[in-house]
Each structure stands twice: as C-alpha cells, then as structure tokens.
Amino acid sequence: MTWVLFAVAAMTGGTIRAIAVERLGPRGTTLVNLVGSFMLGMVIATGADSDTTRILATGFCGSLTTLSGLVADSVGGGTPVAYTRRLTLETAAGVAAAALGYLLAG
C-alpha cells in the first residue's frame, strides 16, 4: 500500500508543479521549490514513521520541487552573473524555507 500512496503523492506533486510552471513561468518554479522545501522541513520535524516520510518527503515534495527547472529558467535569464545569482539566492531561500518549516512544525 505504501508504494501506491507514494505513486499518488508523486503524481500529485508533479501535476501541481506542471500547472504552476505552465501558468506562472519561472515564478512558478520558484513558488513550487519554496513551498516544497517548506513542506519538507515540516515533514522531517514531525518525526513521522519511515513510510509516511517516504510518501510525503520523497514522493510529494520530491516531485513538487525541481532543480532542473530552476537551472533551465536560470540559464535563459541572461548573463552568467545573473544565472549564478539566481541559483544562489533560490538555493538559500529553499534552505531557509525548509528551516522555517522545521521550526514551525517542531
């Protein structure tokens, strides 16, 4: 049953990501990455059992977030300096979102 729930969570996260990116473009990528990072922090903080963590953290949050989308959006963003700045800022924002989720849920 865990694998069925994992698959449903992954399909749901991936679908939400696709809709957000289609409607919002690069801002959608940023949004899903921050929301997914925040949720991941919350899931880890709860200390849920391994099956629940696998379903929510890896299945849902893993398919919701997208490193490849961030890189693709960044490369199209102009100069190497702009590309590096966006990757650095969004990575730092993702870590901060995960920490905030962890603190709020813990």
Biopython code that builds the backbone (N, CA, C, O; Angstrom):
import numpy as np
from Bio.PDB.StructureBuilder import StructureBuilder

atoms = [
    (1, "MET", "N", (0.813, -1.198, 0.000)),
    (1, "MET", "CA", (0.000, 0.000, 0.000)),
    (1, "MET", "C", (0.859, 1.266, 0.000)),
    (1, "MET", "O", (0.480, 2.284, -0.580)),
    (2, "THR", "N", (2.026, 1.191, 0.660)),
    (2, "THR", "CA", (2.913, 2.351, 0.718)),
    (2, "THR", "C", (3.290, 2.818, -0.683)),
    (2, "THR", "O", (3.311, 4.018, -0.957)),
    (3, "TRP", "N", (3.586, 1.877, -1.560)),
    (3, "TRP", "CA", (4.029, 2.261, -2.904)),
    (3, "TRP", "C", (2.905, 2.880, -3.726)),
    (3, "TRP", "O", (3.156, 3.731, -4.580)),
    (4, "VAL", "N", (1.680, 2.464, -3.476)),
    (4, "VAL", "CA", (0.540, 3.079, -4.151)),
    (4, "VAL", "C", (0.384, 4.525, -3.685)),
    (4, "VAL", "O", (0.211, 5.432, -4.499)),
    (5, "LEU", "N", (0.448, 4.731, -2.376)),
    (5, "LEU", "CA", (0.356, 6.088, -1.838)),
    (5, "LEU", "C", (1.530, 6.949, -2.300)),
    (5, "LEU", "O", (1.365, 8.136, -2.579)),
    (6, "PHE", "N", (2.712, 6.347, -2.378)),
    (6, "PHE", "CA", (3.893, 7.055, -2.883)),
    (6, "PHE", "C", (3.643, 7.525, -4.318)),
    (6, "PHE", "O", (3.915, 8.677, -4.657)),
    (7, "ALA", "N", (3.126, 6.626, -5.151)),
    (7, "ALA", "CA", (2.866, 6.970, -6.549)),
    (7, "ALA", "C", (1.823, 8.080, -6.669)),
    (7, "ALA", "O", (1.977, 8.995, -7.478)),
    (8, "VAL", "N", (0.774, 8.001, -5.875)),
    (8, "VAL", "CA", (-0.266, 9.038, -5.896)),
    (8, "VAL", "C", (0.319, 10.372, -5.449)),
    (8, "VAL", "O", (0.042, 11.405, -6.059)),
    (9, "ALA", "N", (1.129, 10.360, -4.385)),
    (9, "ALA", "CA", (1.758, 11.593, -3.903)),
    (9, "ALA", "C", (2.691, 12.180, -4.961)),
    (9, "ALA", "O", (2.702, 13.392, -5.177)),
    (10, "ALA", "N", (3.465, 11.334, -5.613)),
    (10, "ALA", "CA", (4.389, 11.806, -6.649)),
    (10, "ALA", "C", (3.638, 12.375, -7.852)),
    (10, "ALA", "O", (4.027, 13.408, -8.396)),
    (11, "MET", "N", (2.578, 11.713, -8.263)),
    (11, "MET", "CA", (1.789, 12.226, -9.389)),
    (11, "MET", "C", (1.130, 13.558, -9.033)),
    (11, "MET", "O", (1.049, 14.460, -9.867)),
    (12, "THR", "N", (0.667, 13.674, -7.805)),
    (12, "THR", "CA", (0.029, 14.910, -7.360)),
    (12, "THR", "C", (1.034, 16.061, -7.328)),
    (12, "THR", "O", (0.757, 17.143, -7.847)),
    (13, "GLY", "N", (2.189, 15.832, -6.724)),
    (13, "GLY", "CA", (3.220, 16.866, -6.672)),
    (13, "GLY", "C", (3.683, 17.289, -8.050)),
    (13, "GLY", "O", (3.828, 18.481, -8.322)),
    (14, "GLY", "N", (3.914, 16.326, -8.917)),
    (14, "GLY", "CA", (4.350, 16.630, -10.278)),
    (14, "GLY", "C", (3.304, 17.392, -11.077)),
    (14, "GLY", "O", (3.639, 18.279, -11.863)),
    (15, "THR", "N", (2.048, 17.050, -10.879)),
    (15, "THR", "CA", (0.961, 17.744, -11.574)),
    (15, "THR", "C", (0.843, 19.189, -11.095)),
    (15, "THR", "O", (0.683, 20.106, -11.899)),
    (16, "ILE", "N", (0.924, 19.381, -9.785)),
    (16, "ILE", "CA", (0.871, 20.749, -9.246)),
    (16, "ILE", "C", (2.033, 21.573, -9.800)),
    (16, "ILE", "O", (1.852, 22.725, -10.193)),
    (17, "ARG", "N", (3.227, 20.973, -9.830)),
    (17, "ARG", "CA", (4.391, 21.686, -10.376)),
    (17, "ARG", "C", (4.166, 22.063, -11.828)),
    (17, "ARG", "O", (4.418, 23.203, -12.218)),
    (18, "ALA", "N", (3.701, 21.129, -12.625)),
    (18, "ALA", "CA", (3.491, 21.395, -14.046)),
    (18, "ALA", "C", (2.485, 22.525, -14.259)),
    (18, "ALA", "O", (2.693, 23.388, -15.112)),
    (19, "ILE", "N", (1.415, 22.524, -13.502)),
    (19, "ILE", "CA", (0.403, 23.579, -13.621)),
    (19, "ILE", "C", (0.990, 24.926, -13.201)),
    (19, "ILE", "O", (0.791, 25.932, -13.882)),
    (20, "ALA", "N", (1.712, 24.947, -12.083)),
    (20, "ALA", "CA", (2.298, 26.205, -11.598)),
    (20, "ALA", "C", (3.291, 26.780, -12.604)),
    (20, "ALA", "O", (3.287, 27.983, -12.867)),
    (21, "VAL", "N", (4.131, 25.930, -13.159)),
    (21, "VAL", "CA", (5.140, 26.407, -14.121)),
    (21, "VAL", "C", (4.473, 26.840, -15.422)),
    (21, "VAL", "O", (4.890, 27.822, -16.036)),
    (22, "GLU", "N", (3.447, 26.118, -15.843)),
    (22, "GLU", "CA", (2.738, 26.491, -17.072)),
    (22, "GLU", "C", (2.060, 27.852, -16.919)),
    (22, "GLU", "O", (2.089, 28.672, -17.837)),
    (23, "ARG", "N", (1.462, 28.084, -15.778)),
    (23, "ARG", "CA", (0.706, 29.331, -15.576)),
    (23, "ARG", "C", (1.577, 30.509, -15.152)),
    (23, "ARG", "O", (1.280, 31.653, -15.494)),
    (24, "LEU", "N", (2.651, 30.236, -14.410)),
    (24, "LEU", "CA", (3.440, 31.329, -13.840)),
    (24, "LEU", "C", (4.852, 31.445, -14.414)),
    (24, "LEU", "O", (5.575, 32.390, -14.100)),
    (25, "GLY", "N", (5.243, 30.487, -15.251)),
    (25, "GLY", "CA", (6.589, 30.518, -15.830)),
    (25, "GLY", "C", (7.652, 30.339, -14.757)),
    (25, "GLY", "O", (7.465, 29.550, -13.831)),
    (26, "PRO", "N", (8.765, 31.060, -14.867)),
    (26, "PRO", "CA", (9.844, 30.928, -13.880)),
    (26, "PRO", "C", (9.405, 31.224, -12.447)),
    (26, "PRO", "O", (9.964, 30.668, -11.502)),
    (27, "ARG", "N", (8.426, 32.081, -12.282)),
    (27, "ARG", "CA", (7.917, 32.345, -10.920)),
    (27, "ARG", "C", (7.250, 31.102, -10.339)),
    (27, "ARG", "O", (7.285, 30.878, -9.129)),
    (28, "GLY", "N", (6.651, 30.305, -11.201)),
    (28, "GLY", "CA", (6.056, 29.046, -10.749)),
    (28, "GLY", "C", (7.112, 28.083, -10.242)),
    (28, "GLY", "O", (6.897, 27.380, -9.254)),
    (29, "THR", "N", (8.264, 28.049, -10.925)),
    (29, "THR", "CA", (9.365, 27.206, -10.464)),
    (29, "THR", "C", (9.813, 27.636, -9.075)),
    (29, "THR", "O", (10.012, 26.804, -8.190)),
    (30, "THR", "N", (9.971, 28.943, -8.894)),
    (30, "THR", "CA", (10.374, 29.469, -7.585)),
    (30, "THR", "C", (9.335, 29.114, -6.533)),
    (30, "THR", "O", (9.688, 28.670, -5.441)),
    (31, "LEU", "N", (8.074, 29.302, -6.844)),
    (31, "LEU", "CA", (6.995, 29.029, -5.897)),
    (31, "LEU", "C", (6.990, 27.568, -5.456)),
    (31, "LEU", "O", (6.961, 27.287, -4.258)),
    (32, "VAL", "N", (7.016, 26.642, -6.401)),
    (32, "VAL", "CA", (6.949, 25.226, -6.021)),
    (32, "VAL", "C", (8.195, 24.802, -5.257)),
    (32, "VAL", "O", (8.107, 23.974, -4.350)),
    (33, "ASN", "N", (9.341, 25.346, -5.603)),
    (33, "ASN", "CA", (10.554, 24.987, -4.872)),
    (33, "ASN", "C", (10.506, 25.481, -3.431)),
    (33, "ASN", "O", (10.927, 24.766, -2.522)),
    (34, "LEU", "N", (10.005, 26.679, -3.213)),
    (34, "LEU", "CA", (9.920, 27.205, -1.848)),
    (34, "LEU", "C", (8.852, 26.475, -1.030)),
    (34, "LEU", "O", (9.081, 26.137, 0.132)),
    (35, "VAL", "N", (7.705, 26.235, -1.626)),
    (35, "VAL", "CA", (6.639, 25.509, -0.924)),
    (35, "VAL", "C", (7.090, 24.082, -0.606)),
    (35, "VAL", "O", (6.877, 23.593, 0.504)),
    (36, "GLY", "N", (7.710, 23.421, -1.575)),
    (36, "GLY", "CA", (8.188, 22.059, -1.355)),
    (36, "GLY", "C", (9.264, 21.988, -0.281)),
    (36, "GLY", "O", (9.276, 21.054, 0.520)),
    (37, "SER", "N", (10.160, 22.957, -0.256)),
    (37, "SER", "CA", (11.199, 22.992, 0.774)),
    (37, "SER", "C", (10.594, 23.212, 2.151)),
    (37, "SER", "O", (10.981, 22.560, 3.120)),
    (38, "PHE", "N", (9.642, 24.135, 2.233)),
    (38, "PHE", "CA", (8.951, 24.405, 3.498)),
    (38, "PHE", "C", (8.247, 23.146, 3.996)),
    (38, "PHE", "O", (8.362, 22.789, 5.169)),
    (39, "MET", "N", (7.525, 22.483, 3.114)),
    (39, "MET", "CA", (6.805, 21.265, 3.492)),
    (39, "MET", "C", (7.765, 20.159, 3.914)),
    (39, "MET", "O", (7.483, 19.414, 4.851)),
    (40, "LEU", "N", (8.898, 20.052, 3.223)),
    (40, "LEU", "CA", (9.887, 19.040, 3.580)),
    (40, "LEU", "C", (10.403, 19.271, 4.997)),
    (40, "LEU", "O", (10.551, 18.323, 5.768)),
    (41, "GLY", "N", (10.678, 20.527, 5.342)),
    (41, "GLY", "CA", (11.102, 20.838, 6.698)),
    (41, "GLY", "C", (10.054, 20.429, 7.718)),
    (41, "GLY", "O", (10.390, 19.909, 8.783)),
    (42, "MET", "N", (8.797, 20.658, 7.402)),
    (42, "MET", "CA", (7.710, 20.287, 8.310)),
    (42, "MET", "C", (7.610, 18.766, 8.467)),
    (42, "MET", "O", (7.444, 18.260, 9.577)),
    (43, "VAL", "N", (7.709, 18.058, 7.370)),
    (43, "VAL", "CA", (7.615, 16.593, 7.420)),
    (43, "VAL", "C", (8.744, 16.016, 8.268)),
    (43, "VAL", "O", (8.511, 15.139, 9.100)),
    (44, "ILE", "N", (9.952, 16.499, 8.065)),
    (44, "ILE", "CA", (11.092, 15.985, 8.822)),
    (44, "ILE", "C", (10.948, 16.309, 10.304)),
    (44, "ILE", "O", (11.279, 15.484, 11.156)),
    (45, "ALA", "N", (10.458, 17.502, 10.615)),
    (45, "ALA", "CA", (10.315, 17.914, 12.018)),
    (45, "ALA", "C", (9.300, 17.081, 12.781)),
    (45, "ALA", "O", (9.427, 16.917, 13.994)),
    (46, "THR", "N", (8.311, 16.560, 12.105)),
    (46, "THR", "CA", (7.275, 15.792, 12.801)),
    (46, "THR", "C", (7.772, 14.446, 13.291)),
    (46, "THR", "O", (7.165, 13.839, 14.173)),
    (47, "GLY", "N", (8.875, 13.976, 12.723)),
    (47, "GLY", "CA", (9.400, 12.677, 13.136)),
    (47, "GLY", "C", (8.493, 11.533, 12.740)),
    (47, "GLY", "O", (8.426, 10.518, 13.433)),
    (48, "ALA", "N", (7.794, 11.694, 11.628)),
    (48, "ALA", "CA", (6.857, 10.663, 11.156)),
    (48, "ALA", "C", (7.603, 9.361, 10.859)),
    (48, "ALA", "O", (8.815, 9.357, 10.643)),
    (49, "ASP", "N", (6.855, 8.260, 10.853)),
    (49, "ASP", "CA", (7.467, 6.961, 10.542)),
    (49, "ASP", "C", (8.042, 6.971, 9.135)),
    (49, "ASP", "O", (7.746, 7.865, 8.342)),
    (50, "SER", "N", (8.857, 5.981, 8.829)),
    (50, "SER", "CA", (9.583, 5.977, 7.555)),
    (50, "SER", "C", (8.662, 5.899, 6.345)),
    (50, "SER", "O", (8.967, 6.501, 5.316)),
    (51, "ASP", "N", (7.554, 5.183, 6.429)),
    (51, "ASP", "CA", (6.640, 5.107, 5.287)),
    (51, "ASP", "C", (5.994, 6.462, 5.003)),
    (51, "ASP", "O", (5.902, 6.881, 3.849)),
    (52, "THR", "N", (5.551, 7.136, 6.050)),
    (52, "THR", "CA", (4.938, 8.456, 5.878)),
    (52, "THR", "C", (5.957, 9.449, 5.336)),
    (52, "THR", "O", (5.649, 10.239, 4.443)),
    (53, "THR", "N", (7.159, 9.408, 5.871)),
    (53, "THR", "CA", (8.224, 10.285, 5.384)),
    (53, "THR", "C", (8.523, 9.995, 3.920)),
    (53, "THR", "O", (8.681, 10.921, 3.125)),
    (54, "ARG", "N", (8.602, 8.745, 3.564)),
    (54, "ARG", "CA", (8.873, 8.357, 2.178)),
    (54, "ARG", "C", (7.773, 8.889, 1.250)),
    (54, "ARG", "O", (8.063, 9.422, 0.179)),
    (55, "ILE", "N", (6.532, 8.741, 1.662)),
    (55, "ILE", "CA", (5.411, 9.182, 0.831)),
    (55, "ILE", "C", (5.397, 10.702, 0.679)),
    (55, "ILE", "O", (5.297, 11.215, -0.436)),
    (56, "LEU", "N", (5.496, 11.417, 1.790)),
    (56, "LEU", "CA", (5.376, 12.876, 1.754)),
    (56, "LEU", "C", (6.657, 13.573, 1.309)),
    (56, "LEU", "O", (6.622, 14.442, 0.438)),
    (57, "ALA", "N", (7.790, 13.194, 1.904)),
    (57, "ALA", "CA", (9.045, 13.895, 1.611)),
    (57, "ALA", "C", (9.571, 13.539, 0.226)),
    (57, "ALA", "O", (9.840, 14.422, -0.589)),
    (58, "THR", "N", (9.713, 12.254, -0.035)),
    (58, "THR", "CA", (10.280, 11.843, -1.315)),
    (58, "THR", "C", (9.239, 11.863, -2.422)),
    (58, "THR", "O", (9.507, 12.358, -3.517)),
    (59, "GLY", "N", (8.052, 11.329, -2.145)),
    (59, "GLY", "CA", (7.020, 11.268, -3.174)),
    (59, "GLY", "C", (6.471, 12.632, -3.549)),
    (59, "GLY", "O", (6.632, 13.080, -4.684)),
    (60, "PHE", "N", (5.820, 13.298, -2.593)),
    (60, "PHE", "CA", (5.169, 14.567, -2.906)),
    (60, "PHE", "C", (6.160, 15.709, -3.073)),
    (60, "PHE", "O", (6.215, 16.343, -4.127)),
    (61, "CYS", "N", (6.947, 15.969, -2.024)),
    (61, "CYS", "CA", (7.873, 17.121, -2.080)),
    (61, "CYS", "C", (8.935, 16.939, -3.159)),
    (61, "CYS", "O", (9.324, 17.900, -3.823)),
    (62, "GLY", "N", (9.400, 15.711, -3.331)),
    (62, "GLY", "CA", (10.417, 15.449, -4.351)),
    (62, "GLY", "C", (9.924, 15.692, -5.761)),
    (62, "GLY", "O", (10.679, 16.165, -6.611)),
    (63, "SER", "N", (8.666, 15.374, -6.019)),
    (63, "SER", "CA", (8.144, 15.612, -7.364)),
    (63, "SER", "C", (7.603, 17.027, -7.531)),
    (63, "SER", "O", (7.481, 17.519, -8.653)),
    (64, "LEU", "N", (7.279, 17.680, -6.422)),
    (64, "LEU", "CA", (6.822, 19.066, -6.492)),
    (64, "LEU", "C", (7.979, 20.000, -6.847)),
    (64, "LEU", "O", (7.829, 20.898, -7.675)),
    (65, "THR", "N", (9.118, 19.784, -6.224)),
    (65, "THR", "CA", (10.273, 20.655, -6.452)),
    (65, "THR", "C", (11.025, 20.239, -7.710)),
    (65, "THR", "O", (10.892, 19.112, -8.187)),
    (66, "THR", "N", (11.820, 21.172, -8.240)),
    (66, "THR", "CA", (12.526, 20.878, -9.476)),
    (66, "THR", "C", (13.834, 21.648, -9.577)),
    (66, "THR", "O", (13.840, 22.870, -9.723)),
    (67, "LEU", "N", (14.931, 20.923, -9.500)),
    (67, "LEU", "CA", (16.236, 21.546, -9.722)),
    (67, "LEU", "C", (16.451, 21.791, -11.209)),
    (67, "LEU", "O", (16.971, 22.838, -11.597)),
    (68, "SER", "N", (16.060, 20.847, -12.033)),
    (68, "SER", "CA", (16.277, 21.013, -13.473)),
    (68, "SER", "C", (15.495, 22.202, -14.016)),
    (68, "SER", "O", (15.983, 22.918, -14.890)),
    (69, "GLY", "N", (14.285, 22.416, -13.505)),
    (69, "GLY", "CA", (13.512, 23.583, -13.926)),
    (69, "GLY", "C", (14.171, 24.876, -13.509)),
    (69, "GLY", "O", (14.185, 25.843, -14.271)),
    (70, "LEU", "N", (14.718, 24.904, -12.307)),
    (70, "LEU", "CA", (15.425, 26.092, -11.825)),
    (70, "LEU", "C", (16.632, 26.382, -12.699)),
    (70, "LEU", "O", (16.865, 27.530, -13.081)),
    (71, "VAL", "N", (17.395, 25.357, -13.016)),
    (71, "VAL", "CA", (18.579, 25.546, -13.867)),
    (71, "VAL", "C", (18.162, 26.018, -15.255)),
    (71, "VAL", "O", (18.763, 26.945, -15.798)),
    (72, "ALA", "N", (17.149, 25.397, -15.829)),
    (72, "ALA", "CA", (16.686, 25.805, -17.167)),
    (72, "ALA", "C", (16.194, 27.244, -17.169)),
    (72, "ALA", "O", (16.494, 27.998, -18.095)),
    (73, "ASP", "N", (15.446, 27.633, -16.151)),
    (73, "ASP", "CA", (14.967, 29.012, -16.056)),
    (73, "ASP", "C", (16.127, 29.980, -15.873)),
    (73, "ASP", "O", (16.119, 31.075, -16.435)),
    (74, "SER", "N", (17.122, 29.583, -15.092)),
    (74, "SER", "CA", (18.259, 30.462, -14.805)),
    (74, "SER", "C", (19.135, 30.663, -16.027)),
    (74, "SER", "O", (19.577, 31.782, -16.290)),
    (75, "VAL", "N", (19.392, 29.609, -16.773)),
    (75, "VAL", "CA", (20.250, 29.704, -17.954)),
    (75, "VAL", "C", (19.655, 30.665, -18.969)),
    (75, "VAL", "O", (20.385, 31.397, -19.637)),
    (76, "GLY", "N", (18.337, 30.665, -19.088)),
    (76, "GLY", "CA", (17.677, 31.567, -20.018)),
    (76, "GLY", "C", (17.590, 32.989, -19.499)),
    (76, "GLY", "O", (17.025, 33.856, -20.166)),
    (77, "GLY", "N", (18.143, 33.244, -18.314)),
    (77, "GLY", "CA", (17.996, 34.533, -17.666)),
    (77, "GLY", "C", (19.072, 35.550, -17.961)),
    (77, "GLY", "O", (19.128, 36.575, -17.283)),
    (78, "GLY", "N", (19.922, 35.322, -18.929)),
    (78, "GLY", "CA", (20.903, 36.335, -19.283)),
    (78, "GLY", "C", (22.335, 35.928, -19.035)),
    (78, "GLY", "O", (22.772, 34.865, -19.475)),
    (79, "THR", "N", (23.058, 36.762, -18.340)),
    (79, "THR", "CA", (24.495, 36.615, -18.162)),
    (79, "THR", "C", (24.841, 35.529, -17.142)),
    (79, "THR", "O", (23.993, 35.135, -16.341)),
    (80, "PRO", "N", (26.074, 35.052, -17.171)),
    (80, "PRO", "CA", (26.496, 34.085, -16.158)),
    (80, "PRO", "C", (26.367, 34.628, -14.733)),
    (80, "PRO", "O", (26.095, 33.864, -13.807)),
    (81, "VAL", "N", (26.556, 35.920, -14.548)),
    (81, "VAL", "CA", (26.412, 36.515, -13.220)),
    (81, "VAL", "C", (24.948, 36.421, -12.768)),
    (81, "VAL", "O", (24.675, 36.065, -11.621)),
    (82, "ALA", "N", (24.021, 36.736, -13.656)),
    (82, "ALA", "CA", (22.600, 36.656, -13.322)),
    (82, "ALA", "C", (22.198, 35.211, -13.041)),
    (82, "ALA", "O", (21.424, 34.943, -12.122)),
    (83, "TYR", "N", (22.722, 34.290, -13.827)),
    (83, "TYR", "CA", (22.453, 32.864, -13.652)),
    (83, "TYR", "C", (22.941, 32.394, -12.285)),
    (83, "TYR", "O", (22.207, 31.725, -11.557)),
    (84, "THR", "N", (24.157, 32.737, -11.944)),
    (84, "THR", "CA", (24.743, 32.333, -10.668)),
    (84, "THR", "C", (24.004, 32.973, -9.503)),
    (84, "THR", "O", (23.765, 32.326, -8.484)),
    (85, "ARG", "N", (23.645, 34.232, -9.651)),
    (85, "ARG", "CA", (22.917, 34.936, -8.586)),
    (85, "ARG", "C", (21.573, 34.262, -8.320)),
    (85, "ARG", "O", (21.204, 34.044, -7.166)),
    (86, "ARG", "N", (20.848, 33.934, -9.377)),
    (86, "ARG", "CA", (19.536, 33.312, -9.181)),
    (86, "ARG", "C", (19.672, 31.944, -8.524)),
    (86, "ARG", "O", (18.931, 31.629, -7.594)),
    (87, "LEU", "N", (20.601, 31.137, -8.992)),
    (87, "LEU", "CA", (20.782, 29.814, -8.381)),
    (87, "LEU", "C", (21.163, 29.928, -6.912)),
    (87, "LEU", "O", (20.662, 29.176, -6.077)),
    (88, "THR", "N", (22.037, 30.854, -6.600)),
    (88, "THR", "CA", (22.483, 31.038, -5.212)),
    (88, "THR", "C", (21.345, 31.525, -4.325)),
    (88, "THR", "O", (21.127, 30.990, -3.238)),
    (89, "LEU", "N", (20.621, 32.539, -4.789)),
    (89, "LEU", "CA", (19.530, 33.094, -3.984)),
    (89, "LEU", "C", (18.401, 32.090, -3.783)),
    (89, "LEU", "O", (17.859, 31.966, -2.684)),
    (90, "GLU", "N", (18.053, 31.384, -4.836)),
    (90, "GLU", "CA", (16.951, 30.430, -4.702)),
    (90, "GLU", "C", (17.342, 29.227, -3.858)),
    (90, "GLU", "O", (16.506, 28.678, -3.140)),
    (91, "THR", "N", (18.598, 28.812, -3.935)),
    (91, "THR", "CA", (19.054, 27.719, -3.083)),
    (91, "THR", "C", (19.023, 28.149, -1.622)),
    (91, "THR", "O", (18.549, 27.404, -0.764)),
    (92, "ALA", "N", (19.522, 29.338, -1.339)),
    (92, "ALA", "CA", (19.496, 29.860, 0.034)),
    (92, "ALA", "C", (18.059, 30.028, 0.523)),
    (92, "ALA", "O", (17.761, 29.726, 1.678)),
    (93, "ALA", "N", (17.175, 30.502, -0.338)),
    (93, "ALA", "CA", (15.772, 30.666, 0.044)),
    (93, "ALA", "C", (15.129, 29.310, 0.327)),
    (93, "ALA", "O", (14.309, 29.197, 1.239)),
    (94, "GLY", "N", (15.485, 28.293, -0.432)),
    (94, "GLY", "CA", (14.955, 26.950, -0.191)),
    (94, "GLY", "C", (15.408, 26.385, 1.143)),
    (94, "GLY", "O", (14.623, 25.767, 1.862)),
    (95, "VAL", "N", (16.674, 26.597, 1.474)),
    (95, "VAL", "CA", (17.187, 26.141, 2.775)),
    (95, "VAL", "C", (16.477, 26.896, 3.902)),
    (95, "VAL", "O", (16.106, 26.305, 4.916)),
    (96, "ALA", "N", (16.293, 28.196, 3.717)),
    (96, "ALA", "CA", (15.596, 28.996, 4.731)),
    (96, "ALA", "C", (14.143, 28.540, 4.880)),
    (96, "ALA", "O", (13.631, 28.471, 5.998)),
    (97, "ALA", "N", (13.478, 28.232, 3.775)),
    (97, "ALA", "CA", (12.089, 27.755, 3.831)),
    (97, "ALA", "C", (12.000, 26.420, 4.567)),
    (97, "ALA", "O", (11.089, 26.204, 5.366)),
    (98, "ALA", "N", (12.950, 25.530, 4.292)),
    (98, "ALA", "CA", (12.969, 24.238, 4.976)),
    (98, "ALA", "C", (13.204, 24.427, 6.478)),
    (98, "ALA", "O", (12.568, 23.768, 7.301)),
    (99, "ALA", "N", (14.113, 25.326, 6.824)),
    (99, "ALA", "CA", (14.384, 25.601, 8.235)),
    (99, "ALA", "C", (13.153, 26.191, 8.929)),
    (99, "ALA", "O", (12.839, 25.828, 10.063)),
    (100, "LEU", "N", (12.469, 27.092, 8.249)),
    (100, "LEU", "CA", (11.262, 27.694, 8.817)),
    (100, "LEU", "C", (10.184, 26.618, 9.027)),
    (100, "LEU", "O", (9.546, 26.570, 10.079)),
    (101, "GLY", "N", (9.990, 25.767, 8.031)),
    (101, "GLY", "CA", (9.019, 24.685, 8.174)),
    (101, "GLY", "C", (9.375, 23.769, 9.336)),
    (101, "GLY", "O", (8.502, 23.338, 10.089)),
    (102, "TYR", "N", (10.651, 23.480, 9.472)),
    (102, "TYR", "CA", (11.127, 22.626, 10.562)),
    (102, "TYR", "C", (10.841, 23.279, 11.913)),
    (102, "TYR", "O", (10.343, 22.628, 12.832)),
    (103, "LEU", "N", (11.157, 24.557, 12.022)),
    (103, "LEU", "CA", (10.956, 25.273, 13.281)),
    (103, "LEU", "C", (9.477, 25.391, 13.645)),
    (103, "LEU", "O", (9.105, 25.230, 14.807)),
    (104, "LEU", "N", (8.644, 25.671, 12.660)),
    (104, "LEU", "CA", (7.216, 25.829, 12.931)),
    (104, "LEU", "C", (6.540, 24.513, 13.293)),
    (104, "LEU", "O", (5.612, 24.493, 14.101)),
    (105, "ALA", "N", (6.996, 23.423, 12.704)),
    (105, "ALA", "CA", (6.375, 22.124, 12.977)),
    (105, "ALA", "C", (6.969, 21.446, 14.195)),
    (105, "ALA", "O", (6.345, 20.574, 14.799)),
    (106, "GLY", "N", (8.187, 21.852, 14.555)),
    (106, "GLY", "CA", (8.889, 21.196, 15.678)),
    (106, "GLY", "C", (8.552, 21.770, 16.947)),
    (106, "GLY", "O", (9.059, 21.328, 17.979)),
]
sb = StructureBuilder()
sb.init_structure("model")
sb.init_model(0)
sb.init_chain("A")
sb.init_seg("    ")
for serial, (resi, resn, name, xyz) in enumerate(atoms, 1):
    if name == "N":
        sb.init_residue(resn, " ", resi, " ")
    sb.init_atom(name, np.array(xyz, "f"), 0.0, 1.0, " ", f" {name:<3s}", serial, name[0])
structure = sb.get_structure()
